[in-house]
Amino acid sequence: MTRFVLPVLALVLLAGCGFTPQGNALRSALTGGAAQAMDEGLINAEFFMCKAASVGSIQRRYGQSAELAGAWRTLCLPNRDGQPVPFVE
């Protein structure tokens, strides 16, 4: 019986935080931090996909169809208009 009291008490206290100014501040801080983390995750994923992945892995994944190749080119080589991929010096 006592092992259920603490989780129920914690649940009630945490649920009550949403109805206070402190709860609102905590929720907005957590939401802002989560959004920033997701934005950084997308930036890292795009860097890996466009600049850090091997040529072979890009060809295997995006060379399967013209649509996939076009999607990769649109994301990783914007404003190139069908020009060849430049060499990295």
N, C-alpha and C positions, 0 to 999 in steps of 0.2 A: 504494500500500500504506500509506504513512504517513498519508494523509488518512483512513483508516478506523481507525487506532489511537486517535486522540484521541476520536472519538465512542464507540467501544467502551469505552475507559477511563472516560469520563464516565458512561456507562450503568452500568458495574459499580460505580462509586463511589456514584452516586445510588441504585442498587438496594440497596446495603449500608446506606444510612442508615436504612432501615426496621427494621433489626434492632438498633438502638442506642437508648439513652435519648434522645440528642440527636435522632435521627430521629423518635422518638415525639413529642417536644416540638415539633418543627417541623411534623409532620403535624397535631397538635392545634391549633397556632396558625393554620395555613393553613385548616383546616376551620372553626374558629370565625370567622375573618375572612370566609370565603366565606359562611357562614350569615348573618352580620350584614349583609353586602352584599346578599344575596338578600332578607332581611327589609326592608331599606330600599328596595330596588327595588319590592317589593310595595306598600309604603306610598306611594311616589311614583306608582305606576300607579293605585292606588285614588284618590289625590287628583286626578290628572288626569281619570280616568274620571268621578268624582262631582262635582268642583267646577270644573275648568278646561276641560272640553270644551264646545264650543258646543251650544246647544239643538238646532240642526239636525243636528249629528253624532250626538247621542244619539238623536234621533228616527229618523234613517236606520238606525242600528245596532240599537237596542233596540225600535223601534216596529214591527218586522216581524211580531211575534206577541205574544200575551198572555204567553206563557212568558218571552220575552226581557225584556219590560217588567217582569214580576214579578221576574225575577232582578236587573235593575238597581235596582228599588225596594228589594228586600231588602238588597242590598249598600250602596246609597247612602242610603237613607232608612229605617233600621231603626226599629222600634217606632212606625210612623206609622199602621198599620192602615187603609190606603186613604184617608187624609186627603189633601187636595190638597197639591201641592208648595208650600212657603212662598216668598214673595218675599224676595229679598235686599235689604236696605236699604243 
